[in-house]
Amino acid sequence: MVISFKGWMSRMLFLLLFAALLVIASGGYRWLLEVVSPVSPYHKPKGEALKVLQQEPASPEGGNTADRLRWFYWYGE
């Protein structure tokens, strides 16, 4: 059995090049996510912006069965 040094060197070069490109691609993807994504989506807005939170209305305590069923399908509670 003949082991070719040139063949093994080409395989090693391929693996090294593949690993280097994989590290560059994953680092680039991580950098792109940092650039595109907002810093914190839950921070208080600055300037004239308003953060609006929708509070769930009170449940119909004294409603009939149809109202309670409609409430359940509408709000999932």
N, CA, C and O atoms as a Tripos MOL2 file, in Angstrom:
@<TRIPOS>MOLECULE
protein
  308   307    77     0     0
PROTEIN
NO_CHARGES

@<TRIPOS>ATOM
      1 N           0.8480   -1.1700    0.0000 N.3       1 MET1
      2 CA          0.0000    0.0000    0.0000 C.3       1 MET1
      3 C           0.9010    1.2440    0.0000 C.2       1 MET1
      4 O           1.8080    1.3800    0.8220 O.2       1 MET1
      5 N           0.6270    2.1150   -0.9220 N.am      2 VAL2
      6 CA          1.4300    3.3230   -1.0680 C.3       2 VAL2
      7 C           0.6430    4.5040   -0.5110 C.2       2 VAL2
      8 O          -0.5050    4.7330   -0.8910 O.2       2 VAL2
      9 N           1.2760    5.2510    0.3930 N.am      3 ILE3
     10 CA          0.6510    6.4420    0.9690 C.3       3 ILE3
     11 C           1.2940    7.6540    0.3140 C.2       3 ILE3
     12 O           2.5050    7.8580    0.4020 O.2       3 ILE3
     13 N           0.4650    8.4520   -0.3410 N.am      4 SER4
     14 CA          0.9700    9.6120   -1.0580 C.3       4 SER4
     15 C           1.0020   10.8330   -0.1320 C.2       4 SER4
     16 O          -0.0200   11.2390    0.4220 O.2       4 SER4
     17 N           2.1830   11.3970    0.0200 N.am      5 PHE5
     18 CA          2.3370   12.5970    0.8360 C.3       5 PHE5
     19 C           1.6110   13.7770    0.2090 C.2       5 PHE5
     20 O           1.0240   14.6000    0.9110 O.2       5 PHE5
     21 N           1.6540   13.8560   -1.1050 N.am      6 LYS6
     22 CA          0.9970   14.9560   -1.8160 C.3       6 LYS6
     23 C          -0.5270   14.8830   -1.6390 C.2       6 LYS6
     24 O          -1.1860   15.9110   -1.4770 O.2       6 LYS6
     25 N          -1.0740   13.6780   -1.6700 N.am      7 GLY7
     26 CA         -2.5210   13.5010   -1.4670 C.3       7 GLY7
     27 C          -2.9510   13.9060   -0.0680 C.2       7 GLY7
     28 O          -3.9690   14.5770    0.1020 O.2       7 GLY7
     29 N          -2.1650   13.4930    0.9530 N.am      8 TRP8
     30 CA         -2.4870   13.8610    2.3250 C.3       8 TRP8
     31 C          -2.3490   15.3530    2.5550 C.2       8 TRP8
     32 O          -3.1450   15.9410    3.2880 O.2       8 TRP8
     33 N          -1.3760   15.9630    1.9560 N.am      9 MET9
     34 CA         -1.2040   17.4120    2.1060 C.3       9 MET9
     35 C          -2.3610   18.1690    1.4630 C.2       9 MET9
     36 O          -2.8010   19.1880    1.9940 O.2       9 MET9
     37 N          -2.8510   17.6910    0.3450 N.am     10 SER10
     38 CA         -3.9970   18.3640   -0.2850 C.3      10 SER10
     39 C          -5.2500   18.2050    0.5710 C.2      10 SER10
     40 O          -6.0620   19.1270    0.6530 O.2      10 SER10
     41 N          -5.4150   17.0430    1.2130 N.am     11 ARG11
     42 CA         -6.5580   16.8460    2.1140 C.3      11 ARG11
     43 C          -6.4530   17.7490    3.3350 C.2      11 ARG11
     44 O          -7.4390   18.3550    3.7540 O.2      11 ARG11
     45 N          -5.2580   17.8380    3.9020 N.am     12 MET12
     46 CA         -5.0580   18.6990    5.0680 C.3      12 MET12
     47 C          -5.2770   20.1740    4.7120 C.2      12 MET12
     48 O          -5.8520   20.9270    5.4980 O.2      12 MET12
     49 N          -4.8210   20.5760    3.5410 N.am     13 LEU13
     50 CA         -5.0430   21.9460    3.0860 C.3      13 LEU13
     51 C          -6.5340   22.2180    2.9140 C.2      13 LEU13
     52 O          -7.0190   23.2920    3.2710 O.2      13 LEU13
     53 N          -7.2540   21.2490    2.3700 N.am     14 PHE14
     54 CA         -8.6980   21.3960    2.2060 C.3      14 PHE14
     55 C          -9.3740   21.5380    3.5600 C.2      14 PHE14
     56 O         -10.2200   22.4160    3.7300 O.2      14 PHE14
     57 N          -9.0210   20.6950    4.5330 N.am     15 LEU15
     58 CA         -9.6350   20.7720    5.8540 C.3      15 LEU15
     59 C          -9.3140   22.0870    6.5500 C.2      15 LEU15
     60 O         -10.1870   22.6770    7.1860 O.2      15 LEU15
     61 N          -8.0800   22.5520    6.4400 N.am     16 LEU16
     62 CA         -7.7110   23.8330    7.0460 C.3      16 LEU16
     63 C          -8.4580   24.9960    6.3950 C.2      16 LEU16
     64 O          -8.9290   25.9030    7.0820 O.2      16 LEU16
     65 N          -8.5600   24.9640    5.0860 N.am     17 LEU17
     66 CA         -9.2920   26.0170    4.3770 C.3      17 LEU17
     67 C         -10.7730   25.9840    4.7290 C.2      17 LEU17
     68 O         -11.3950   27.0300    4.9140 O.2      17 LEU17
     69 N         -11.3390   24.7790    4.8210 N.am     18 PHE18
     70 CA        -12.7430   24.6370    5.1940 C.3      18 PHE18
     71 C         -12.9860   25.1750    6.6020 C.2      18 PHE18
     72 O         -13.9510   25.9040    6.8290 O.2      18 PHE18
     73 N         -12.1100   24.8170    7.5540 N.am     19 ALA19
     74 CA        -12.2570   25.2900    8.9330 C.3      19 ALA19
     75 C         -12.1210   26.8080    9.0050 C.2      19 ALA19
     76 O         -12.8830   27.4620    9.7170 O.2      19 ALA19
     77 N         -11.1610   27.3740    8.2780 N.am     20 ALA20
     78 CA        -10.9750   28.8260    8.2970 C.3      20 ALA20
     79 C         -12.1970   29.5400    7.7230 C.2      20 ALA20
     80 O         -12.6570   30.5320    8.2880 O.2      20 ALA20
     81 N         -12.7190   29.0470    6.6150 N.am     21 LEU21
     82 CA        -13.9050   29.6790    6.0310 C.3      21 LEU21
     83 C         -15.1340   29.5060    6.9180 C.2      21 LEU21
     84 O         -15.9910   30.3880    6.9660 O.2      21 LEU21
     85 N         -15.2270   28.3830    7.6170 N.am     22 LEU22
     86 CA        -16.3360   28.1750    8.5460 C.3      22 LEU22
     87 C         -16.2760   29.1680    9.7000 C.2      22 LEU22
     88 O         -17.3040   29.7190   10.0960 O.2      22 LEU22
     89 N         -15.0970   29.3980   10.2380 N.am     23 VAL23
     90 CA        -14.9350   30.3610   11.3320 C.3      23 VAL23
     91 C         -15.2460   31.7790   10.8430 C.2      23 VAL23
     92 O         -15.8950   32.5500   11.5490 O.2      23 VAL23
     93 N         -14.7890   32.1180    9.6490 N.am     24 ILE24
     94 CA        -15.0600   33.4520    9.0950 C.3      24 ILE24
     95 C         -16.5550   33.6380    8.8430 C.2      24 ILE24
     96 O         -17.1060   34.6980    9.1410 O.2      24 ILE24
     97 N         -17.2140   32.6160    8.2970 N.am     25 ALA25
     98 CA        -18.6490   32.7270    8.0000 C.3      25 ALA25
     99 C         -19.4660   32.8290    9.2860 C.2      25 ALA25
    100 O         -20.3850   33.6440    9.3660 O.2      25 ALA25
    101 N         -19.1440   32.0120   10.2950 N.am     26 SER26
    102 CA        -19.9120   32.0790   11.5440 C.3      26 SER26
    103 C         -19.6590   33.3960   12.2760 C.2      26 SER26
    104 O         -20.5810   33.9570   12.8680 O.2      26 SER26
    105 N         -18.4370   33.8910   12.2430 N.am     27 GLY27
    106 CA        -18.1520   35.1920   12.8600 C.3      27 GLY27
    107 C         -18.8490   36.3210   12.1330 C.2      27 GLY27
    108 O         -19.3450   37.2560   12.7610 O.2      27 GLY27
    109 N         -18.8910   36.2400   10.8080 N.am     28 GLY28
    110 CA        -19.6040   37.2520   10.0320 C.3      28 GLY28
    111 C         -21.0910   37.2340   10.3020 C.2      28 GLY28
    112 O         -21.7340   38.2810   10.3730 O.2      28 GLY28
    113 N         -21.6360   36.0320   10.4520 N.am     29 TYR29
    114 CA        -23.0660   35.9160   10.7540 C.3      29 TYR29
    115 C         -23.3610   36.4970   12.1370 C.2      29 TYR29
    116 O         -24.3510   37.2070   12.3110 O.2      29 TYR29
    117 N         -22.5110   36.2010   13.1210 N.am     30 ARG30
    118 CA        -22.6900   36.7330   14.4710 C.3      30 ARG30
    119 C         -22.5890   38.2560   14.4600 C.2      30 ARG30
    120 O         -23.3730   38.9340   15.1250 O.2      30 ARG30
    121 N         -21.6250   38.8000   13.7070 N.am     31 TRP31
    122 CA        -21.4710   40.2480   13.6030 C.3      31 TRP31
    123 C         -22.6930   40.8770   12.9490 C.2      31 TRP31
    124 O         -23.1670   41.9230   13.3940 O.2      31 TRP31
    125 N         -23.2060   40.2470   11.8950 N.am     32 LEU32
    126 CA        -24.3840   40.7660   11.2060 C.3      32 LEU32
    127 C         -25.5990   40.7760   12.1220 C.2      32 LEU32
    128 O         -26.3930   41.7150   12.0750 O.2      32 LEU32
    129 N         -25.7620   39.7530   12.9540 N.am     33 LEU33
    130 CA        -26.8670   39.7350   13.9040 C.3      33 LEU33
    131 C         -26.7510   40.8700   14.9120 C.2      33 LEU33
    132 O         -27.7600   41.4720   15.2780 O.2      33 LEU33
    133 N         -25.5480   41.1690   15.3640 N.am     34 GLU34
    134 CA        -25.3650   42.2740   16.3020 C.3      34 GLU34
    135 C         -25.6890   43.6160   15.6520 C.2      34 GLU34
    136 O         -26.2350   44.5020   16.3100 O.2      34 GLU34
    137 N         -25.3640   43.7760   14.3850 N.am     35 VAL35
    138 CA        -25.6020   45.0400   13.6890 C.3      35 VAL35
    139 C         -27.0900   45.2290   13.4180 C.2      35 VAL35
    140 O         -27.6180   46.3260   13.6000 O.2      35 VAL35
    141 N         -27.7630   44.1800   12.9890 N.am     36 VAL36
    142 CA        -29.1520   44.2970   12.5530 C.3      36 VAL36
    143 C         -30.1270   44.2840   13.7200 C.2      36 VAL36
    144 O         -31.0960   45.0430   13.7110 O.2      36 VAL36
    145 N         -29.8990   43.4450   14.7240 N.am     37 SER37
    146 CA        -30.8660   43.3060   15.8100 C.3      37 SER37
    147 C         -30.8270   44.5260   16.7200 C.2      37 SER37
    148 O         -29.7740   45.1370   16.9020 O.2      37 SER37
    149 N         -31.9710   44.8800   17.2900 N.am     38 PRO38
    150 CA        -31.9930   46.0230   18.2090 C.3      38 PRO38
    151 C         -31.2470   45.6820   19.4980 C.2      38 PRO38
    152 O         -31.0700   44.5130   19.8400 O.2      38 PRO38
    153 N         -30.8210   46.7130   20.1970 N.am     39 VAL39
    154 CA        -30.0560   46.5070   21.4260 C.3      39 VAL39
    155 C         -30.9180   45.8010   22.4630 C.2      39 VAL39
    156 O         -30.5260   44.7610   22.9920 O.2      39 VAL39
    157 N         -32.0590   46.3440   22.7490 N.am     40 SER40
    158 CA        -32.9810   45.7330   23.6930 C.3      40 SER40
    159 C         -34.3990   46.1100   23.2690 C.2      40 SER40
    160 O         -34.7440   47.2920   23.2740 O.2      40 SER40
    161 N         -35.2160   45.1440   22.9070 N.am     41 PRO41
    162 CA        -36.5660   45.4850   22.4690 C.3      41 PRO41
    163 C         -37.4740   45.9650   23.6030 C.2      41 PRO41
    164 O         -38.5540   46.4940   23.3410 O.2      41 PRO41
    165 N         -37.0490   45.7900   24.8650 N.am     42 TYR42
    166 CA        -37.9070   46.1300   25.9940 C.3      42 TYR42
    167 C         -37.4840   47.4130   26.7030 C.2      42 TYR42
    168 O         -38.0210   47.7320   27.7640 O.2      42 TYR42
    169 N         -36.5310   48.1540   26.1390 N.am     43 HIS43
    170 CA        -36.1070   49.3890   26.7890 C.3      43 HIS43
    171 C         -37.1410   50.4930   26.5780 C.2      43 HIS43
    172 O         -37.9790   50.4090   25.6800 O.2      43 HIS43
    173 N         -37.0720   51.5210   27.4090 N.am     44 LYS44
    174 CA        -37.9960   52.6400   27.2670 C.3      44 LYS44
    175 C         -37.6450   53.4280   26.0220 C.2      44 LYS44
    176 O         -36.4680   53.6850   25.7690 O.2      44 LYS44
    177 N         -38.6400   53.8170   25.2390 N.am     45 PRO45
    178 CA        -38.3560   54.5850   24.0250 C.3      45 PRO45
    179 C         -37.8460   55.9760   24.3590 C.2      45 PRO45
    180 O         -38.1390   56.5220   25.4230 O.2      45 PRO45
    181 N         -37.0830   56.5370   23.4430 N.am     46 LYS46
    182 CA        -36.5200   57.8720   23.6260 C.3      46 LYS46
    183 C         -37.2810   58.8730   22.7670 C.2      46 LYS46
    184 O         -37.8540   58.5000   21.7430 O.2      46 LYS46
    185 N         -37.2920   60.1260   23.1680 N.am     47 GLY47
    186 CA        -37.9060   61.1840   22.3780 C.3      47 GLY47
    187 C         -39.4200   61.1550   22.4590 C.2      47 GLY47
    188 O         -39.9930   60.9880   23.5350 O.2      47 GLY47
    189 N         -40.0570   61.3190   21.3200 N.am     48 GLU48
    190 CA        -41.5090   61.4280   21.2490 C.3      48 GLU48
    191 C         -42.2150   60.0750   21.1820 C.2      48 GLU48
    192 O         -43.4440   60.0170   21.1850 O.2      48 GLU48
    193 N         -41.4530   59.0000   21.1230 N.am     49 ALA49
    194 CA        -42.0560   57.6790   20.9780 C.3      49 ALA49
    195 C         -42.7740   57.2720   22.2590 C.2      49 ALA49
    196 O         -42.3780   57.6560   23.3600 O.2      49 ALA49
    197 N         -43.8220   56.4990   22.0980 N.am     50 LEU50
    198 CA        -44.5780   55.9810   23.2220 C.3      50 LEU50
    199 C         -44.5800   54.4650   23.1620 C.2      50 LEU50
    200 O         -44.7240   53.8770   22.0900 O.2      50 LEU50
    201 N         -44.4230   53.8440   24.3040 N.am     51 LYS51
    202 CA        -44.5250   52.3940   24.3710 C.3      51 LYS51
    203 C         -45.9260   52.0830   24.8600 C.2      51 LYS51
    204 O         -46.3230   52.4900   25.9520 O.2      51 LYS51
    205 N         -46.6640   51.3630   24.0430 N.am     52 VAL52
    206 CA        -48.0590   51.0960   24.3390 C.3      52 VAL52
    207 C         -48.2030   49.6510   24.7820 C.2      52 VAL52
    208 O         -47.7810   48.7300   24.0830 O.2      52 VAL52
    209 N         -48.7950   49.4640   25.9350 N.am     53 LEU53
    210 CA        -49.0970   48.1300   26.4320 C.3      53 LEU53
    211 C         -50.6020   47.9770   26.4930 C.2      53 LEU53
    212 O         -51.3090   48.8470   27.0010 O.2      53 LEU53
    213 N         -51.0750   46.8810   25.9780 N.am     54 GLN54
    214 CA        -52.5090   46.6470   26.0040 C.3      54 GLN54
    215 C         -52.8250   45.7900   27.2150 C.2      54 GLN54
    216 O         -52.4110   44.6330   27.2980 O.2      54 GLN54
    217 N         -53.5580   46.3650   28.1490 N.am     55 GLN55
    218 CA        -53.9740   45.6170   29.3280 C.3      55 GLN55
    219 C         -55.2310   44.8270   28.9920 C.2      55 GLN55
    220 O         -56.1200   45.3110   28.2920 O.2      55 GLN55
    221 N         -55.2850   43.6280   29.4920 N.am     56 GLU56
    222 CA        -56.4680   42.8120   29.2320 C.3      56 GLU56
    223 C         -57.6360   43.3660   30.0360 C.2      56 GLU56
    224 O         -57.4970   43.6680   31.2210 O.2      56 GLU56
    225 N         -58.7770   43.4940   29.3900 N.am     57 PRO57
    226 CA        -59.9470   44.0000   30.1300 C.3      57 PRO57
    227 C         -60.4090   42.9810   31.1730 C.2      57 PRO57
    228 O         -60.0820   41.7960   31.1000 O.2      57 PRO57
    229 N         -61.1620   43.4660   32.1220 N.am     58 ALA58
    230 CA        -61.6600   42.5990   33.1860 C.3      58 ALA58
    231 C         -62.6000   41.5510   32.6080 C.2      58 ALA58
    232 O         -63.3580   41.8200   31.6760 O.2      58 ALA58
    233 N         -62.5380   40.3710   33.1700 N.am     59 SER59
    234 CA        -63.3840   39.2860   32.6580 C.3      59 SER59
    235 C         -64.8370   39.5350   33.0550 C.2      59 SER59
    236 O         -65.1110   40.1570   34.0820 O.2      59 SER59
    237 N         -65.7550   39.0490   32.2400 N.am     60 PRO60
    238 CA        -67.1810   39.2400   32.5530 C.3      60 PRO60
    239 C         -67.5970   38.3050   33.6810 C.2      60 PRO60
    240 O         -67.9140   37.1380   33.4530 O.2      60 PRO60
    241 N         -67.5920   38.8250   34.8800 N.am     61 GLU61
    242 CA        -67.9030   38.0000   36.0450 C.3      61 GLU61
    243 C         -69.3600   37.5320   36.0430 C.2      61 GLU61
    244 O         -69.6400   36.3570   36.2840 O.2      61 GLU61
    245 N         -70.2600   38.4350   35.7760 N.am     62 GLY62
    246 CA        -71.6740   38.0880   35.8820 C.3      62 GLY62
    247 C         -72.3100   37.7700   34.5460 C.2      62 GLY62
    248 O         -73.5370   37.7630   34.4470 O.2      62 GLY62
    249 N         -71.5190   37.5050   33.5060 N.am     63 GLY63
    250 CA        -72.0870   37.2470   32.1960 C.3      63 GLY63
    251 C         -72.7150   35.8670   32.0950 C.2      63 GLY63
    252 O         -72.4700   34.9870   32.9200 O.2      63 GLY63
    253 N         -73.5200   35.7030   31.0760 N.am     64 ASN64
    254 CA        -74.1330   34.3950   30.8780 C.3      64 ASN64
    255 C         -73.1360   33.4490   30.2100 C.2      64 ASN64
    256 O         -71.9920   33.8280   29.9610 O.2      64 ASN64
    257 N         -73.5600   32.2380   29.9240 N.am     65 THR65
    258 CA        -72.6650   31.2220   29.3730 C.3      65 THR65
    259 C         -72.1470   31.6170   28.0000 C.2      65 THR65
    260 O         -70.9850   31.3630   27.6850 O.2      65 THR65
    261 N         -72.9810   32.2270   27.1850 N.am     66 ALA66
    262 CA        -72.5510   32.6310   25.8480 C.3      66 ALA66
    263 C         -71.4760   33.7120   25.9300 C.2      66 ALA66
    264 O         -70.5120   33.6830   25.1640 O.2      66 ALA66
    265 N         -71.6290   34.6610   26.8470 N.am     67 ASP67
    266 CA        -70.6170   35.7030   27.0240 C.3      67 ASP67
    267 C         -69.2980   35.1080   27.5090 C.2      67 ASP67
    268 O         -68.2300   35.4960   27.0350 O.2      67 ASP67
    269 N         -69.3680   34.1750   28.4440 N.am     68 ARG68
    270 CA        -68.1510   33.5540   28.9520 C.3      68 ARG68
    271 C         -67.4630   32.7270   27.8760 C.2      68 ARG68
    272 O         -66.2340   32.7140   27.8000 O.2      68 ARG68
    273 N         -68.2330   32.0370   27.0450 N.am     69 LEU69
    274 CA        -67.6600   31.2450   25.9540 C.3      69 LEU69
    275 C         -67.0380   32.1590   24.9040 C.2      69 LEU69
    276 O         -65.9540   31.8760   24.3950 O.2      69 LEU69
    277 N         -67.7180   33.2490   24.5810 N.am     70 ARG70
    278 CA        -67.1750   34.2260   23.6550 C.3      70 ARG70
    279 C         -65.8830   34.8150   24.2180 C.2      70 ARG70
    280 O         -64.9190   34.9960   23.4740 O.2      70 ARG70
    281 N         -65.8440   35.1160   25.5100 N.am     71 TRP71
    282 CA        -64.6380   35.6220   26.1560 C.3      71 TRP71
    283 C         -63.4920   34.6160   26.0460 C.2      71 TRP71
    284 O         -62.3490   34.9880   25.7790 O.2      71 TRP71
    285 N         -63.8140   33.3360   26.2570 N.am     72 PHE72
    286 CA        -62.8000   32.3000   26.2030 C.3      72 PHE72
    287 C         -62.2030   32.2090   24.8010 C.2      72 PHE72
    288 O         -60.9830   32.1330   24.6570 O.2      72 PHE72
    289 N         -63.0450   32.2160   23.7660 N.am     73 TYR73
    290 CA        -62.5420   32.1210   22.4000 C.3      73 TYR73
    291 C         -61.8020   33.4020   21.9660 C.2      73 TYR73
    292 O         -60.8610   33.3360   21.1740 O.2      73 TYR73
    293 N         -62.2190   34.5400   22.4740 N.am     74 TRP74
    294 CA        -61.6010   35.7930   22.0700 C.3      74 TRP74
    295 C         -60.2410   35.9830   22.7320 C.2      74 TRP74
    296 O         -59.2760   36.3430   22.0560 O.2      74 TRP74
    297 N         -60.1430   35.7470   24.0470 N.am     75 TYR75
    298 CA        -58.9100   36.0060   24.7850 C.3      75 TYR75
    299 C         -58.1330   34.7380   25.1400 C.2      75 TYR75
    300 O         -56.9880   34.8300   25.5830 O.2      75 TYR75
    301 N         -58.7200   33.5770   24.9590 N.am     76 GLY76
    302 CA        -58.0270   32.3360   25.2640 C.3      76 GLY76
    303 C         -57.8870   32.0790   26.7470 C.2      76 GLY76
    304 O         -56.9510   31.3980   27.1660 O.2      76 GLY76
    305 N         -58.7840   32.6000   27.5430 N.am     77 GLU77
    306 CA        -58.7230   32.3770   29.0010 C.3      77 GLU77
    307 C         -59.9530   31.6470   29.4560 C.2      77 GLU77
    308 O         -60.0980   31.3630   30.6450 O.2      77 GLU77
@<TRIPOS>BOND
     1     1     2 1
     2     2     3 1
     3     3     4 2
     4     3     5 am
     5     5     6 1
     6     6     7 1
     7     7     8 2
     8     7     9 am
     9     9    10 1
    10    10    11 1
    11    11    12 2
    12    11    13 am
    13    13    14 1
    14    14    15 1
    15    15    16 2
    16    15    17 am
    17    17    18 1
    18    18    19 1
    19    19    20 2
    20    19    21 am
    21    21    22 1
    22    22    23 1
    23    23    24 2
    24    23    25 am
    25    25    26 1
    26    26    27 1
    27    27    28 2
    28    27    29 am
    29    29    30 1
    30    30    31 1
    31    31    32 2
    32    31    33 am
    33    33    34 1
    34    34    35 1
    35    35    36 2
    36    35    37 am
    37    37    38 1
    38    38    39 1
    39    39    40 2
    40    39    41 am
    41    41    42 1
    42    42    43 1
    43    43    44 2
    44    43    45 am
    45    45    46 1
    46    46    47 1
    47    47    48 2
    48    47    49 am
    49    49    50 1
    50    50    51 1
    51    51    52 2
    52    51    53 am
    53    53    54 1
    54    54    55 1
    55    55    56 2
    56    55    57 am
    57    57    58 1
    58    58    59 1
    59    59    60 2
    60    59    61 am
    61    61    62 1
    62    62    63 1
    63    63    64 2
    64    63    65 am
    65    65    66 1
    66    66    67 1
    67    67    68 2
    68    67    69 am
    69    69    70 1
    70    70    71 1
    71    71    72 2
    72    71    73 am
    73    73    74 1
    74    74    75 1
    75    75    76 2
    76    75    77 am
    77    77    78 1
    78    78    79 1
    79    79    80 2
    80    79    81 am
    81    81    82 1
    82    82    83 1
    83    83    84 2
    84    83    85 am
    85    85    86 1
    86    86    87 1
    87    87    88 2
    88    87    89 am
    89    89    90 1
    90    90    91 1
    91    91    92 2
    92    91    93 am
    93    93    94 1
    94    94    95 1
    95    95    96 2
    96    95    97 am
    97    97    98 1
    98    98    99 1
    99    99   100 2
   100    99   101 am
   101   101   102 1
   102   102   103 1
   103   103   104 2
   104   103   105 am
   105   105   106 1
   106   106   107 1
   107   107   108 2
   108   107   109 am
   109   109   110 1
   110   110   111 1
   111   111   112 2
   112   111   113 am
   113   113   114 1
   114   114   115 1
   115   115   116 2
   116   115   117 am
   117   117   118 1
   118   118   119 1
   119   119   120 2
   120   119   121 am
   121   121   122 1
   122   122   123 1
   123   123   124 2
   124   123   125 am
   125   125   126 1
   126   126   127 1
   127   127   128 2
   128   127   129 am
   129   129   130 1
   130   130   131 1
   131   131   132 2
   132   131   133 am
   133   133   134 1
   134   134   135 1
   135   135   136 2
   136   135   137 am
   137   137   138 1
   138   138   139 1
   139   139   140 2
   140   139   141 am
   141   141   142 1
   142   142   143 1
   143   143   144 2
   144   143   145 am
   145   145   146 1
   146   146   147 1
   147   147   148 2
   148   147   149 am
   149   149   150 1
   150   150   151 1
   151   151   152 2
   152   151   153 am
   153   153   154 1
   154   154   155 1
   155   155   156 2
   156   155   157 am
   157   157   158 1
   158   158   159 1
   159   159   160 2
   160   159   161 am
   161   161   162 1
   162   162   163 1
   163   163   164 2
   164   163   165 am
   165   165   166 1
   166   166   167 1
   167   167   168 2
   168   167   169 am
   169   169   170 1
   170   170   171 1
   171   171   172 2
   172   171   173 am
   173   173   174 1
   174   174   175 1
   175   175   176 2
   176   175   177 am
   177   177   178 1
   178   178   179 1
   179   179   180 2
   180   179   181 am
   181   181   182 1
   182   182   183 1
   183   183   184 2
   184   183   185 am
   185   185   186 1
   186   186   187 1
   187   187   188 2
   188   187   189 am
   189   189   190 1
   190   190   191 1
   191   191   192 2
   192   191   193 am
   193   193   194 1
   194   194   195 1
   195   195   196 2
   196   195   197 am
   197   197   198 1
   198   198   199 1
   199   199   200 2
   200   199   201 am
   201   201   202 1
   202   202   203 1
   203   203   204 2
   204   203   205 am
   205   205   206 1
   206   206   207 1
   207   207   208 2
   208   207   209 am
   209   209   210 1
   210   210   211 1
   211   211   212 2
   212   211   213 am
   213   213   214 1
   214   214   215 1
   215   215   216 2
   216   215   217 am
   217   217   218 1
   218   218   219 1
   219   219   220 2
   220   219   221 am
   221   221   222 1
   222   222   223 1
   223   223   224 2
   224   223   225 am
   225   225   226 1
   226   226   227 1
   227   227   228 2
   228   227   229 am
   229   229   230 1
   230   230   231 1
   231   231   232 2
   232   231   233 am
   233   233   234 1
   234   234   235 1
   235   235   236 2
   236   235   237 am
   237   237   238 1
   238   238   239 1
   239   239   240 2
   240   239   241 am
   241   241   242 1
   242   242   243 1
   243   243   244 2
   244   243   245 am
   245   245   246 1
   246   246   247 1
   247   247   248 2
   248   247   249 am
   249   249   250 1
   250   250   251 1
   251   251   252 2
   252   251   253 am
   253   253   254 1
   254   254   255 1
   255   255   256 2
   256   255   257 am
   257   257   258 1
   258   258   259 1
   259   259   260 2
   260   259   261 am
   261   261   262 1
   262   262   263 1
   263   263   264 2
   264   263   265 am
   265   265   266 1
   266   266   267 1
   267   267   268 2
   268   267   269 am
   269   269   270 1
   270   270   271 1
   271   271   272 2
   272   271   273 am
   273   273   274 1
   274   274   275 1
   275   275   276 2
   276   275   277 am
   277   277   278 1
   278   278   279 1
   279   279   280 2
   280   279   281 am
   281   281   282 1
   282   282   283 1
   283   283   284 2
   284   283   285 am
   285   285   286 1
   286   286   287 1
   287   287   288 2
   288   287   289 am
   289   289   290 1
   290   290   291 1
   291   291   292 2
   292   291   293 am
   293   293   294 1
   294   294   295 1
   295   295   296 2
   296   295   297 am
   297   297   298 1
   298   298   299 1
   299   299   300 2
   300   299   301 am
   301   301   302 1
   302   302   303 1
   303   303   304 2
   304   303   305 am
   305   305   306 1
   306   306   307 1
   307   307   308 2
@<TRIPOS>SUBSTRUCTURE
     1 MET1         2 RESIDUE 1 A MET
     2 VAL2         6 RESIDUE 1 A VAL
     3 ILE3        10 RESIDUE 1 A ILE
     4 SER4        14 RESIDUE 1 A SER
     5 PHE5        18 RESIDUE 1 A PHE
     6 LYS6        22 RESIDUE 1 A LYS
     7 GLY7        26 RESIDUE 1 A GLY
     8 TRP8        30 RESIDUE 1 A TRP
     9 MET9        34 RESIDUE 1 A MET
    10 SER10       38 RESIDUE 1 A SER
    11 ARG11       42 RESIDUE 1 A ARG
    12 MET12       46 RESIDUE 1 A MET
    13 LEU13       50 RESIDUE 1 A LEU
    14 PHE14       54 RESIDUE 1 A PHE
    15 LEU15       58 RESIDUE 1 A LEU
    16 LEU16       62 RESIDUE 1 A LEU
    17 LEU17       66 RESIDUE 1 A LEU
    18 PHE18       70 RESIDUE 1 A PHE
    19 ALA19       74 RESIDUE 1 A ALA
    20 ALA20       78 RESIDUE 1 A ALA
    21 LEU21       82 RESIDUE 1 A LEU
    22 LEU22       86 RESIDUE 1 A LEU
    23 VAL23       90 RESIDUE 1 A VAL
    24 ILE24       94 RESIDUE 1 A ILE
    25 ALA25       98 RESIDUE 1 A ALA
    26 SER26      102 RESIDUE 1 A SER
    27 GLY27      106 RESIDUE 1 A GLY
    28 GLY28      110 RESIDUE 1 A GLY
    29 TYR29      114 RESIDUE 1 A TYR
    30 ARG30      118 RESIDUE 1 A ARG
    31 TRP31      122 RESIDUE 1 A TRP
    32 LEU32      126 RESIDUE 1 A LEU
    33 LEU33      130 RESIDUE 1 A LEU
    34 GLU34      134 RESIDUE 1 A GLU
    35 VAL35      138 RESIDUE 1 A VAL
    36 VAL36      142 RESIDUE 1 A VAL
    37 SER37      146 RESIDUE 1 A SER
    38 PRO38      150 RESIDUE 1 A PRO
    39 VAL39      154 RESIDUE 1 A VAL
    40 SER40      158 RESIDUE 1 A SER
    41 PRO41      162 RESIDUE 1 A PRO
    42 TYR42      166 RESIDUE 1 A TYR
    43 HIS43      170 RESIDUE 1 A HIS
    44 LYS44      174 RESIDUE 1 A LYS
    45 PRO45      178 RESIDUE 1 A PRO
    46 LYS46      182 RESIDUE 1 A LYS
    47 GLY47      186 RESIDUE 1 A GLY
    48 GLU48      190 RESIDUE 1 A GLU
    49 ALA49      194 RESIDUE 1 A ALA
    50 LEU50      198 RESIDUE 1 A LEU
    51 LYS51      202 RESIDUE 1 A LYS
    52 VAL52      206 RESIDUE 1 A VAL
    53 LEU53      210 RESIDUE 1 A LEU
    54 GLN54      214 RESIDUE 1 A GLN
    55 GLN55      218 RESIDUE 1 A GLN
    56 GLU56      222 RESIDUE 1 A GLU
    57 PRO57      226 RESIDUE 1 A PRO
    58 ALA58      230 RESIDUE 1 A ALA
    59 SER59      234 RESIDUE 1 A SER
    60 PRO60      238 RESIDUE 1 A PRO
    61 GLU61      242 RESIDUE 1 A GLU
    62 GLY62      246 RESIDUE 1 A GLY
    63 GLY63      250 RESIDUE 1 A GLY
    64 ASN64      254 RESIDUE 1 A ASN
    65 THR65      258 RESIDUE 1 A THR
    66 ALA66      262 RESIDUE 1 A ALA
    67 ASP67      266 RESIDUE 1 A ASP
    68 ARG68      270 RESIDUE 1 A ARG
    69 LEU69      274 RESIDUE 1 A LEU
    70 ARG70      278 RESIDUE 1 A ARG
    71 TRP71      282 RESIDUE 1 A TRP
    72 PHE72      286 RESIDUE 1 A PHE
    73 TYR73      290 RESIDUE 1 A TYR
    74 TRP74      294 RESIDUE 1 A TRP
    75 TYR75      298 RESIDUE 1 A TYR
    76 GLY76      302 RESIDUE 1 A GLY
    77 GLU77      306 RESIDUE 1 A GLU
